[in-house]
């Protein structure tokens, strides 16, 4: 069974694989959409993914 942290990292990796350099924009649009429709829990989920995605991008740029 995956931990919540592992799930969030999996989502960040999925975004990177499917959206590449546009991943940050994709995540921001998800947060915006969910906020607009009154889904704060969903928006928080994607904010957590955004933090991990940012770390992922930073690690990749140092390599």
SVG drawing of the C-alpha trace seen along z (x, -y; Angstrom):
<svg xmlns="http://www.w3.org/2000/svg" viewBox="-18 -30 42 32">
<polyline fill="none" stroke="black" stroke-width="0.4" points="0.0,0.0 1.3,-3.5 1.6,-6.3 0.1,-9.6 3.5,-11.1 4.2,-8.3 0.9,-9.0 1.7,-12.7 5.2,-12.0 3.6,-9.6 1.2,-12.4 4.1,-14.8 6.0,-12.3 3.0,-11.7 2.6,-15.4 6.3,-15.6 6.0,-12.6 2.9,-13.8 3.3,-17.6 7.0,-18.1 8.0,-21.8 4.3,-22.8 3.7,-20.8 3.6,-23.8 1.0,-25.5 -1.0,-22.2 -1.0,-22.1 -1.8,-25.7 -4.8,-25.3 -6.0,-22.3 -5.7,-24.3 -7.6,-27.2 -10.4,-25.0 -10.9,-23.3 -10.9,-26.5 -13.5,-28.0 -15.9,-25.1 -15.6,-25.1 -13.4,-22.0 -10.9,-23.2 -9.7,-19.7 -8.9,-19.0 -7.1,-22.3 -5.0,-21.5 -4.2,-18.1 -2.8,-19.8 -1.0,-22.3 0.8,-19.4 1.6,-18.0 2.9,-21.4 5.4,-21.4 6.7,-18.0 6.7,-18.9 8.8,-22.0 11.3,-19.8 11.4,-17.4 12.1,-20.1 14.8,-21.6 16.5,-18.2 16.4,-17.6 17.9,-21.0 20.9,-20.2 21.6,-17.0"/>
</svg>
